[in-house]
């Protein structure tokens, strides 16, 4: 039976289900429709977060589903934009490598230290916001009107920088936390 407190999780699952249509639309050069679905995904992300906080409908499942939905969508969009030569492959690889390092680190921490409670850092939140903005700008550039190259390259380098910094931040933070927990 669906309860009101399950609504944020349902929204996250629906956002995961949007990934395939977004991929399809991007790969078939239907950038306007892809941007619309990407926008819907963004609004749903804000909505499920608002509901979870406002009504205290947070759950362990939601703590997994919400970032998972974000990662599925962003990594898929970055892969598609790389495939379309709209983003450089080195950036796509960097974004994916960071996510793999975070997942591997979280799993190692969980298995060897203690149950990990996901807490995105400020630099990680900034990185996610810049990744979303870059994806939107590139899709806009492809489907609506050409944007100035310096703007796009500035965003590409900003995403690269925050990707590296947030990856390092996670490794350092979790390493310190693991060392502290083991010393107790």
Buried (B, 14 or more C-beta within 10 A) or exposed (E): EEEEBBBBBEBBBBBBEBBEBBBBBBEEEBBEBBBEBBEBBBEBBEBBBEBBEEEEBBBEEBBEBBBBBBBBBBBBBBBBBBBBEBBBEEBBEBBBEBBEBBEEBBEEBEEEBEEBEEEBEEBBEBBBEBBBEBBBBBBBBBBEEEBEEEEBEEBBEBBBEBBBBBBEBBEEBBEEBBEEEEEE
